[in-house]
Amino acid sequence: MKRILYLFFFFISFLVSAFPQNLNGRISSSYYTFERFDSASSSEKHIRAFQSVILNLNKNNFSLRTFLNLEHDIINPQLGDPRLRLYNFYLEGRDLLKAFTIKLGRQPLFNSVAAGLFDGINIDYRKDSWLLTGYYGFNVPAYQKFKISSGWNNDFIAGGKFSTSAINNFFISLEYINKNFKPQEYWATRLDADLNPIQVLIRNNSNQFQFLSAYVIYNLENVITFDSRYNYDLNFKQTSRFELSGTYEQLENIHFTAYYNYRAPLIRYNSIFSVFDYGNTQEYELGADYFFNKSVWFSARYGNVKYRDDNSQRASLGLNTDFGSISYRKTFGYSGELDALSLYSARSFFEGIFTPSAGISYTSYRLAAGDQKNNLTTILAGFNYRPFRILSFDLQGQYMDNKIYRNDFRIFLKANYWFNTNF
């Protein structure tokens, strides 16, 4: 089966890449500088470089989509450098038989329980406002290495989704996912029958997520928007997550928001952590947005998080404009005390050619009322320069100061090149 998939994938990929009609993508180069202290008198400087490529080869209804990243340290190589990460490498066939879309290879997975990447196949069947999706594949190796998992029996992922917008103003989605994680074997010292230490190979059972999910959106334009999500853990036979959020927009210049979240710890089946008695949390939040005009609005939020034996509260205020925003956030109760004030501004000039940005925040926090307060100052300043539609440069300076990182200064530089060529 594995060989058949390989041959099919590379045969179609060869046809698309050998005779493409369109080639598009993006090439990015990023450099991030920082200094790491081993002690008060010893430090190392680092320049971390990232080279990424997004490349799409297209022919009729078929596309070969790739996304890879190469990272390394220019002056102080780290363990594993240089490291190549392959994020996307899949063949896509669209509108096949006027109904199907098929993706084969390494591709993204969007799921509220176990999102990420997988190596496998995804099939969409679309008819009018109905969509049926099924997928099967294998977990991606650590560091997104360019190889396929060998644990086909206990390192796989499977699932499906049914969604529709056939009911007026509603979007409804039902999902199932079964994701297995191959446990890492390891050697440990144990005592034999005579109490002599011996080395034993520890092999655990496969760990697993298995969930049913439902997602419902109701949108009555300019009146009310309502979102809900429900996750049920099939292994532990309990509700894992229940989330509600809504916005009321009918009043002129003012919108009201409400939010509720019930969450149980997300624990893999057969994991050692499943034996612990964790408490669930419930979260409530109410808020409002007042619009002075289309460019200036004020927002306020107040929330409460309920733990098993205690509570924590948070409040935030913010003023938003086309030129930037200023906000204040306060947290108090079981999760600690925090006061944070932040200011951010960005504005484009010369029809988007030059966009400077700057931000500053000051935070004071402590874990409990009797603890000493810690202060954190963060400053960002930089700009985006786009002399041509296909070329842009970003430069940003980052400064942070608290009791752990004293006068920490970093520089981030990035260059992007977009291309789109028809043959």
N, C-alpha and C positions, 0 to 999 in steps of 0.2 A: 504493500500500500504506500509506504513512504517513497519507494523508488518511482512509482507511477506518478505521485504528486510532483516529485522533483522533475521528472521528464516533461510532464505537461506544462509546469510553470516555466521552465527554461526554454521550451520550444516556442510558446506563445510570446515570452519575453524577447526572444531573439527576433521574431517577426516584427514586433513593435519597435524595438531599438534599431533594427537594421533598415527599416523603411518607415521612419516616422514622418508625420505631416506637420507636427508642431513640437517644439522644444522650449520649455519655460522653467523657471525656477529662481533661486536666489543663492548667492554666495556671500557668506559673512565671515569676517575676521574680527575677533575680540581679544583684548588684552586687559588683564586685571592685575594691578600691582598692590602688594601689601607686605608688611613686615611681621614676622612671627618671633616672639621672644620665648626662648627656652628658660631663661632666668632673668634677673634684674640687669645683668651685665652682658648677656649673650643673646644674640638674635640672628635671624636669617631673613634676607630679602627675597621676595618671590615675584616673578612675572608669569602669571598663568595665561597661556594662550589657548584660544578656542577657534578652530576652523570648522565651519559647518556649511553643508551643501544640501539644498533642496532641489531635486531634479525630477522633472516630469516629461516623459516621452509619450506623445499622443498620436494615435492613428485611428481615425473613424471613431468607433465606440470603445476603443481600448486605450488604456493608459498604463504605463509602468511608472510608479511613484516611489521615489527614494528620498530619504532624509538621514544623513549621517553626520557625525561630529567627531573631530580629532582634537584631543586636548593633551597638553604637556606643559611643563614648567621650563622656561627658557634658561634661567640661571641656576636653579636648584631642583633638578628632576626628582619627582616623588616615586614611591613604589608603584609599579605598574605603568609608568610613563614610557613612551607615549601610549595613550589609551584611545582606541577607536570604538565609538558607540554607534550602533546601527539602530535607528529609531523606526524608520519605515523602509520597507522593501517589498512592495506587493504589486500584483497585476490586477487591474480593475477593468471589468467589462460592463458597460452601462446599456440599459434599455435593450437587453437581449430578449428576443421574442416579444418585444414591446412591453415587457413586464418585469424582467429580472435584472438585478445588478449583482455581480459576483466579484469578490475580492479574495485573492489567494496570495499568501505570503505573510510577512511581518507587518502588522497593521494596528492602529489604535482601537481600543475598546472603551466605549462610553457606557458606564453602568454605575449606579449610585452606591453599590456595595464594593465592587472590585474593578475599578477602572484602571487603565494602563495599556500595555502592549501584549500581544500574543502572536504566536506563529500558527497560522491555520487558514481556515476558509470561513467567509461570511457571505450569506446569500440573502438578498432582499427581494421580496415579491410585492410589487405595488400595483394596486388596482383602484383607480379613482382616489378616494380619500382614505383607503385602507392600506396598511403596511404590515407585512409579516416578515420577521427577520429570524434567521437561525445561524449559529456559529459554533465551530468546534476547532480546537487547536491546543497549543501547549504553552506553558509559561516561558517567558524569555529568560535566558541565563543572566546571571549577575553582570552588571556593567554593560548590558545590551550587546553582548558579544555576538559575533556573526557565526552562530551555530545553533542547532536545534536540540532541545532537551532530549535526553535518552530515556527518561522515565515516562514512557507513554501510558503506563498503567496507573501512575499515581502523581503525575505532574501535568495534568491536563485541565482544560477549561471548556465548558460547554454551556449553551444557553440559548434563549430565544426571546423575542419580543413581539407583541401584537399591539398596534396603535391605530387610532382612527380619529378623524375630525369630522365624521359624517354628521354628528349631532350639532346643531347650530350653536355657536359660541363655546363649544366644548372641545377639548383635546383629552383623550383617554389612552393610557398606555398600561399594559400588563407585561411583566417581565419575569423570567426565571434564569437563575445562574447557578452553576455548580463549578466551583473552582477548587482544585486540589493542589496542595503544595508538597512536593517531595521533600521529606525531612533530611537534614544533613546527618550522615553517620559520623560517629566519633569514637575514639578510644578513651576509656576511663579506667582508673584503678579501683578494683573491687577485692573483697576478701573471699577466698575459697573456703571449703568446709573445714580446713585446718587453720583458718584465720591467717593464711599467707596472702600477701598482696599479689594480685595477678592483673594483667591487662585484658579488658573485655571490650569487644566491639558493640556499641550501643546502636540499635536500629529501632527507631520509633515508627509507629503507624503514620500513615499519611494524614496531614492536617487538611481541613476542608472548610470552605464556605459554601452554604447551600441556602438560597433565599428565593422567596417569592416577593415581588414588588408591584405596587400599583401607583400610578401617577395620574392625577386629574387636574386640568386647568380649565377654569371658566373665565371668559373675558367678555364683558359687555362694554364696548368702547366708550370711553369718557365717563363711565359710571362706576364700575367695580371690576377688579381683577382678583381672582381667587386661585391659589395654588395649594395642592395637597399631595403628600407622598407617604406611602406606607410600606415598610419592609417587614417581612415575617421570616424568622429564622427557622428553617425546617429541621435542622439538627437539634436545637435546644427547645423547639416547639414553643416559641414565645415571640412576642412583638419586639423587634429590634429598634425600630424607629417609626415615629409618627410625627409628621411635620405639616403645619398649616401656616399660610401667610396670605394676607389680603391687603388691597389698597382700594380706598373709596375716593373717587375723583369728581363726583357730581357737583360739589360746591365750588363756586368760583374762587380761584386763587389759593385754595387750600386743599391738601390731600391728607387723608388719615390712613395710617398703616397699623397692622396688627400681626403678631407672629407668635407661634407656639411650637415647641419642639420637645418631644419625649424621646430619649435615647438610652439604650442599653449598651454596655461595652461590646465592641465588635471583637469576638474571640473565635479563633479557629477551633473546630471540633477536633478532639483528641489532643489538643494542646494542654500542656501542664497548667496553663493559666486558667483553664476551665474549672479547676477545683476550688478557686478562690471565690469568696462571696462578695461580689462587687455590688455597689449601689447604683441604681439608675438615676438619671437627672431629668428634670423638667425645666423648661425655659419659657418665659413669657416676655413679650416686649410690645409696648405701645408707642406710637410716634405720630408726628405730623410734619408736613412740609408746607410752608407759606411762600407763595410766589409773588414777589413785588412786580416782576415783569418776566419776560421770557429769558432774561439773562441773569437775574438775581433772585435767589430764593434762600429761605432760612429753614433749617431742619432741626428737629428735637426728637430724642429717643430716650425711653426709660425701660429697663428690663430687670428681671429677677430670675436667678437660677436656683432651683431647689435641689439640694443634695439629700442624701438619706437622713442626716441629722442636723443639717444647717442650711443656710441660705447665703447667697451673694447677690449684690445689686450693682447695676451700672447705669450711667446716664451720660448722654452726649448732646452737645449743641454744635451747630455748624452754620456758616454763612458761605454760600457758593456763588461764584460769578464766572463770567467768561474769562476773566483774567487770573483766577485762582480761587483758593478757598482757605478759610481759617476755621479750626475746630477745637473743641475742648471735650475731654473725656474723663470721667471719674468712675472708679470701681471701688467698692467697699464690701466688707463682709467676709465670708469664709475663704474666698479665693484671694484675699489680700487687699491692700489699699493702694490705689494708683491715681495720680493726677497727671494728665498729659495735655499739653497745648501745642498745636502744630499749625504751621503756615506754609502754604505751597502756592507757587505762581508759575504759569507758563503762557507764552503768547507768541504766535507766529507773525512774522513780518515778511514783506516782499513776496506776497502770494505763496507763503509756505517755504520759501528758500531758507530762512533762518528762524529758528525757534529756540530762544533761551528759556531756561527753567531754573528755579531755585526753591529750596525748602528748608525749613528749620523747625525742630521740635525740641521741647523740654519736658522731661518726664521725671516724676518723683514717685517712688514706690517702696513698699515694704510688705512682708508676708503676713505680719500680725501687728496689732495695735501697739504692743510693747517693744517691737523691734526698731532698730535704727533705720532711718530712711536712707535710700540710695537715690542718687540723681544721675540722670542720663541726658546728655546733649547730643543732638544729631543735626548735621548740616549737609545739605546737598546743593550743588551748583554745577550747571553744565549747559550744553546747547546741542541742537541738532542742525546740521548744515546739509541741505539738499540742493546742490547746484544744478542737477539734472533729475529728471523723473526717475531714472534707473539707478541713481547713485546717491548715497547718503552717508554722513559721518556723524557719530555721536561721541561726545566727550563729557565725562562727569567726574567731579571730585566729591569724595565722601569723607566726612569727618565725624568721629564719635569720641565721646569722653565720658567715662564712668570709672568706678573704682577698680574694675577689671581691665578695661582698655583705656589707658591714659593717652590722650592726644593721638588717637588712632586715625591716620589719614591714608586714604586709598584713591587710586585713579582707575577709571574704567574708560576704555577706548574701543569703539566698534565701527566697522565699515561694512556697508551693505551694497550689493550689486544685484539688481533684478534684470532678468533677460526673458525675452519672448520672441521666438523666431519661427516663422512658417517656411516650409519647404515646398 
